[in-house]
Amino acid sequence: MTITSSRTRRDATENRAALILAARVMLNRDPESSLEAIAAEAGLSRRSVYGHFANRDELLRELVLTGALRVATALDSITHPEPAVRLALIAAHLWKESDEIRVMAVIAVRSPLKRYTDDALRHLRATVLATVEAGRDAGVVRTDIPAARLARLAEDGLLTVLEESTRAPLTNEEGHRLAMQMILSTIGFGWREANEFIDSHDVLALEHIHPLTEKAGE
C-alpha cells in the first residue's frame, strides 16, 4: 500500500464522517436543508458529496440509521428490578441520547425513513413491551389498555417530548424530567404521583444520568 493511497482512504473516511456530522447539525436546524448547505457546513463541495452518497435521501438514510443504532445500543444496557423505574430510565436515557439529534429522531420514526430504523429499534421496542407486561404483573402499570398498545403509546409520548423541544426549547433538566413524566403518565401514574416517584429514586436524578451536568442555578 502506498502512502498516497492510504492518505486518500483516510481523507475519504474523514470526509464521510464530516458530511454525516454536518447533516446532523443542519437538519436539526432545518429538516429541509439542502445538500449544498450540508456540504458547505462540512467544508466540502456539493460535488464531493456524490463520492459518498448518491443523493440526499441516501445521506438521510445513513444518518437516521446511525442515530437509531446509537440509541438502541445505549438503551440496551438499562436494567432495574422495578419495571416503572426501568421505563423511566429508558425515557431519561432516550432524552440524553437524542440531545443533539432530536429533529432527526422524530424524522427517523415518523416518516418513510422509519423502515430503515425499524430493525435497529426492534429489540428496544420488545424491551419496552416486556417491561410494560412485567409492570402489569407487578400491579404498577395500568391494565385497561392492551400491553402492546400501551408500549406504542409510551413511545409516541416520548417522541412528543422530542418534538416539543424543537418547537419550544427545553433545558436539559426540563427535558429529562418531562420525558419521565410522559412515560409514567402513559402507564397510569397521576402527575403528582409521577413527580413523587421520580424524586424518590436517586437513580432517576439528572446528575446520575448526566454526571457532567449541573442543575440550573447550582
Secondary structure, DSSP 8 states (H G I E B T S, - for coil): --HHHHHHHHHHHHHHHHHHHHHHHHHHH-TT--HHHHHHHTT--HHHHTTT-SSHHHHHHHHHHHHHHHHHHHHHT---SSHHHHHHHHHHHHHHHTTT-HHHHHHHHSSTTHHHHHHHHHHHHHHHHHHHHHHHHHT-S--SS-HHHHHHHHHHHHHHHHHHHHHS---HHHHHHHHHHHHHHHTT--HHHHHHHHHT-GGGSHHHHSTT---TT-
